[in-house]
């Protein structure tokens, strides 16, 4: 990082309209002066010749004044350099006039990422090639001017899905949306080669670094916080914590590039296709076991209640063998997957 390059905001240059009108008036004066001087050159003397020459020179080079006119909308900025030296940044909306020899510098102007504020058609903020054919049949290529403005608005970067192994080695697919903005234009354009590509790369790296610390689902004996104690953190159950951790990870990498990470959110999370079916069966098996456990606990409670009520009412006296048979039959009826087929015993109990 070049510590000498610091953002300097250019102020007091909202006089673009005045310079535009001045340039037009001077052009009119130069045009009239050229015509008048050509007619009266013989009688005008040396001063007339000098005035005529000045008018000709202005007609040839007066257009340079218009190169210093800059128009900015809210949330836009221009980083200006003169012969390679950084002179300052224009910020705020308005009609500006600056040094005509200054040029806007933005190495990321042509970079298009899958994000809001950066998706446009070929007619805007891009180098659009237009083919023209001359009378001789020769083909030429014309390029439009690239917009070098830097957006200061909050933009949303949504990179493609990544396949990452969690802490247990299971491959998962994850996608993250990152809200960001440029806070220091000088750092953004001079510290890194392309701040948009740099941000995209750091987002991918941060996602991989954070996801590998968590299991997809809650798992025992896994430490996700680094304190040496097992916890219940997971990608599926702790999305807010994981997203904040990804945000902090990205921010630590892009601060030197003049970027601020406003927020980060997980937009897609799933097992990779090659293990998705197996993990689904595992989840189904776990759900079945939990359901069976609940059914058995309820059945045991019902059987216990039935025996207690029979003893309290003294409706029938059962020895241990028949109690066991009754418990067995009740458990089969209560825990079975299908409706029981009753058998009526019309004979004696014994």
C-alpha positions in Angstrom: 0.0 0.0 0.0 1.2 3.5 -0.9 0.8 5.5 2.3 1.5 8.8 0.5 -1.7 8.5 -1.6 -4.5 9.9 0.5 -7.9 11.1 -0.7 -8.1 14.8 -1.4 -11.6 16.1 -2.1 -11.6 18.9 -4.7 -14.0 21.7 -3.5 -15.0 25.1 -4.9 -15.1 24.0 -8.5 -18.9 24.0 -9.1 -18.5 26.7 -11.8 -19.0 24.5 -14.9 -21.9 26.5 -16.2 -19.9 29.7 -16.0 -17.0 28.2 -17.9 -19.3 26.7 -20.5 -20.9 30.1 -21.2 -17.5 31.8 -21.2 -16.1 29.3 -23.6 -19.1 29.7 -26.0 -18.9 33.5 -25.7 -15.2 33.5 -26.5 -15.8 31.3 -29.5 -18.3 33.7 -30.8 -15.9 36.6 -30.2 -13.1 34.7 -31.9 -15.3 33.9 -34.9 -16.4 37.5 -35.3 -12.9 38.7 -34.7 -11.5 36.4 -37.3 -14.1 37.5 -39.9 -13.6 41.2 -39.0 -9.8 40.9 -38.9 -9.7 39.2 -42.3 -11.7 42.0 -43.8 -9.8 44.9 -42.1 -6.3 43.3 -41.9 -4.8 45.8 -44.3 -6.0 48.8 -42.3 -5.8 47.3 -38.8 -2.0 47.6 -38.3 0.0 45.4 -36.0 -2.6 45.3 -33.3 -5.2 44.1 -35.8 -2.9 41.3 -37.0 -2.2 40.2 -33.4 -5.9 40.1 -32.6 -6.6 38.2 -35.8 -3.9 35.6 -34.9 -5.2 35.3 -31.4 -8.7 34.6 -32.7 -7.4 32.0 -35.1 -5.5 30.3 -32.2 -8.6 30.3 -30.0 -10.7 28.8 -32.7 -8.1 26.0 -33.0 -7.4 25.3 -29.4 -10.3 26.9 -27.5 -12.1 23.5 -27.3 -9.6 22.6 -24.6 -11.6 24.6 -22.1 -14.6 22.2 -22.6 -12.4 19.2 -21.6 -12.5 20.5 -18.0 -16.3 20.3 -17.7 -17.5 17.4 -15.5 -21.0 16.5 -14.5 -21.6 14.3 -11.4 -24.9 12.9 -10.1 -25.5 12.1 -6.4 -23.4 9.1 -5.2 -20.7 9.5 -7.9 -17.0 10.5 -7.7 -14.2 11.1 -10.1 -10.5 10.5 -9.3 -8.5 13.0 -11.3 -4.8 12.9 -12.4 -2.7 15.3 -14.3 0.1 13.6 -16.3 0.0 10.7 -13.9 -0.1 12.7 -10.6 -3.1 12.4 -8.4 -4.6 15.9 -7.9 -7.8 15.1 -6.0 -11.3 13.6 -6.1 -14.5 15.3 -7.2 -17.5 14.3 -5.0 -21.1 15.5 -4.8 -23.6 16.3 -7.5 -23.1 19.3 -9.7 -21.5 20.8 -12.8 -17.8 21.2 -12.3 -14.8 22.7 -14.2 -11.3 21.5 -13.5 -7.9 21.5 -15.1 -8.6 20.6 -18.8 -5.5 18.4 -18.8 -6.8 16.3 -15.9 -8.0 12.8 -16.7 -10.3 10.5 -14.8 -8.6 7.3 -13.5 -10.6 4.2 -12.7 -9.0 0.8 -13.6 -12.2 -1.0 -12.6 -14.4 0.9 -15.0 -14.7 -1.9 -17.5 -15.0 -4.7 -14.9 -18.5 -6.1 -14.8 -19.5 -8.3 -11.8 -22.8 -9.9 -11.0 -23.9 -7.1 -8.7 -26.4 -4.3 -8.4 -25.4 -1.0 -9.9 -22.9 -2.8 -12.2 -25.2 -4.7 -14.5 -25.9 -2.6 -17.6 -26.4 -3.0 -21.3 -23.8 -2.5 -23.9 -24.8 1.1 -24.4 -23.8 2.3 -20.9 -20.5 2.2 -18.9 -18.9 -0.2 -21.3 -16.7 -0.1 -24.4 -19.2 -0.7 -27.2 -17.6 -1.5 -30.6 -19.5 -0.2 -33.6 -18.6 -1.5 -37.1 -18.8 1.0 -40.0 -18.1 0.5 -43.7 -16.5 3.2 -45.8 -17.2 3.8 -49.5 -14.1 1.8 -50.4 -15.4 -1.2 -48.4 -12.8 -0.9 -45.6 -14.1 -1.8 -42.1 -13.2 0.4 -39.2 -13.9 0.0 -35.5 -15.2 2.8 -33.4 -15.1 2.7 -29.6 -17.2 4.8 -27.3 -15.7 6.6 -24.3 -15.5 4.5 -21.1 -17.3 6.1 -18.1 -14.6 6.5 -15.4 -17.0 7.5 -12.6 -16.8 5.7 -9.3 -20.1 4.8 -7.6 -20.2 5.7 -3.9 -23.6 4.0 -3.4 -24.1 0.8 -1.5 -23.9 -2.1 -4.0 -24.7 -5.8 -3.6 -22.2 -8.3 -4.8 -23.6 -11.8 -5.3 -20.9 -14.2 -6.3 -21.7 -17.7 -7.8 -22.2 -20.7 -5.6 -19.2 -22.3 -4.1 -18.5 -25.9 -3.1 -16.8 -25.9 0.2 -16.0 -28.7 2.7 -17.4 -28.1 6.2 -15.5 -29.0 9.3 -16.5 -32.6 9.0 -15.4 -32.8 5.4 -18.9 -32.9 3.9 -19.1 -30.8 0.7 -21.7 -28.1 0.9 -22.8 -25.4 -1.7 -23.1 -21.9 -0.4 -23.7 -18.5 -1.9 -23.3 -15.1 -0.1 -24.6 -11.7 -1.0 -22.2 -8.9 0.2 -23.4 -5.2 0.5 -20.4 -2.9 0.1 -19.4 0.6 -1.0 -16.3 2.7 -1.7 -15.3 5.0 1.2 -11.8 6.1 0.0 -11.6 6.6 -3.7 -7.8 7.2 -3.7 -7.1 3.9 -2.0 -9.6 2.0 -4.2 -7.9 3.0 -7.5 -4.3 3.3 -6.4 -3.8 0.6 -3.7 -5.0 -2.4 -5.7 -5.0 -3.0 -9.5 -8.8 -3.5 -9.7 -10.9 -3.0 -6.6 -13.9 -4.9 -7.9 -12.0 -8.1 -8.8 -10.1 -7.7 -5.5 -13.3 -7.6 -3.6 -14.8 -10.6 -5.4 -11.7 -12.7 -4.7 -11.6 -11.7 -1.0 -15.3 -12.7 -0.8 -14.7 -16.1 -2.2 -11.7 -16.6 0.1 -13.5 -15.4 3.2 -16.4 -17.8 2.6 -14.1 -20.7 2.3 -12.2 -19.7 5.5 -15.3 -19.4 7.6 -17.4 -22.3 6.2 -14.7 -24.8 6.9 -15.0 -23.9 10.7 -18.6 -25.0 11.0 -20.6 -28.3 10.4 -23.6 -28.1 8.2 -25.9 -29.2 11.0 -25.6 -29.4 14.8 -22.9 -31.9 15.7 -21.5 -33.0 19.0 -17.9 -32.4 20.1 -17.3 -29.7 17.6 -15.8 -26.3 18.5 -16.8 -23.5 16.1 -15.8 -20.5 18.3 -12.2 -21.4 19.0 -12.5 -21.3 22.8 -11.8 -25.0 23.2 -15.3 -26.0 24.2 -17.8 -27.8 22.1 -20.9 -25.8 21.1 -24.0 -26.1 18.9 -22.9 -23.7 16.1 -23.7 -24.8 12.6 -24.2 -23.4 9.1 -27.9 -24.2 9.0 -28.7 -23.1 12.6 -26.4 -20.2 13.0 -26.7 -18.3 9.7 -26.6 -14.9 11.4 -23.4 -15.7 13.3 -21.8 -17.2 10.2 -22.7 -14.2 8.0 -21.3 -11.7 10.5 -18.1 -13.7 10.7 -17.8 -13.7 6.9 -18.5 -9.9 6.9 -15.7 -9.3 9.4 -13.3 -11.6 7.5 -13.9 -9.7 4.3 -13.7 -6.3 6.0 -10.3 -7.1 7.4 -9.0 -7.8 3.9 -10.5 -4.9 2.0 -10.0 -2.0 4.5 -6.7 -1.1 2.9 -8.4 -0.9 -0.5 -10.8 1.9 0.7 -13.9 -0.4 0.8 -16.5 -0.9 3.5 -18.5 -4.0 3.9 -22.0 -2.9 5.0 -23.5 -6.3 5.5 -23.3 -10.0 4.4 -26.1 -12.5 4.0 -26.2 -16.2 3.1 -28.5 -16.6 0.1 -28.1 -20.3 -0.6 -27.0 -23.3 1.5 -27.3 -27.0 0.7 -25.4 -30.2 0.6 -23.5 -30.8 -2.6 -25.4 -33.0 -5.1 -23.1 -36.0 -4.6 -24.0 -36.4 -1.0 -27.4 -34.7 -0.8 -29.4 -38.0 -1.2 -27.3 -39.8 1.5 -27.7 -36.8 3.9 -31.4 -36.7 3.2 -31.7 -40.4 4.2 -29.7 -39.7 7.3 -32.0 -36.8 8.3 -35.0 -39.0 7.6 -33.6 -41.8 9.7 -32.9 -39.4 12.6 -36.4 -38.0 12.3 -37.9 -41.5 12.4 -35.8 -42.5 15.5 -36.9 -39.3 17.3 -40.5 -40.0 16.4 -40.3 -43.6 17.6 -38.7 -42.5 20.8 -41.5 -40.1 21.4 -44.1 -42.8 20.6 -42.5 -45.4 22.9 -42.2 -42.9 25.8 -45.9 -42.1 25.4 -46.9 -45.8 25.1 -45.0 -46.7 28.3 -46.7 -43.9 30.1 -50.1 -45.1 28.9 -49.4 -48.7 30.0 -48.2 -47.5 33.4 -51.3 -45.4 33.8 -53.6 -48.3 32.8 -52.0 -50.7 35.3 -52.3 -48.1 38.1 -56.0 -47.4 37.3 -56.8 -51.2 37.3 -55.1 -51.6 40.7 -56.9 -48.5 42.1 -60.3 -49.7 40.9 -59.6 -53.3 41.7 -61.5 -54.3 38.7 -59.4 -57.4 38.0 -56.4 -59.0 39.7 -53.6 -60.0 37.4 -50.6 -62.0 38.2 -47.2 -61.1 36.9 -47.4 -63.3 33.9 -50.7 -61.8 32.7 -49.4 -58.3 33.5 -46.5 -58.9 31.2 -48.8 -60.2 28.5 -51.0 -57.2 28.9 -48.1 -54.8 28.7 -46.8 -56.6 25.6 -50.1 -56.4 23.9 -50.6 -52.7 24.7 -47.2 -51.8 23.5 -47.7 -53.6 20.3 -51.0 -51.8 19.7 -49.7 -48.3 20.7 -46.3 -48.6 18.9 -47.4 -50.4 15.8 -47.5 -48.7 12.4 -50.8 -50.3 11.5 -54.2 -50.6 13.2 -54.4 -53.5 15.5 -56.8 -56.4 14.7 -58.7 -57.1 18.0 -59.3 -60.7 19.1 -62.3 -61.1 21.5 -61.9 -63.8 24.1 -65.3 -64.9 25.3 -64.0 -67.5 27.7 -62.7 -67.3 31.2 -59.7 -65.2 32.0 -58.0 -68.2 33.4 
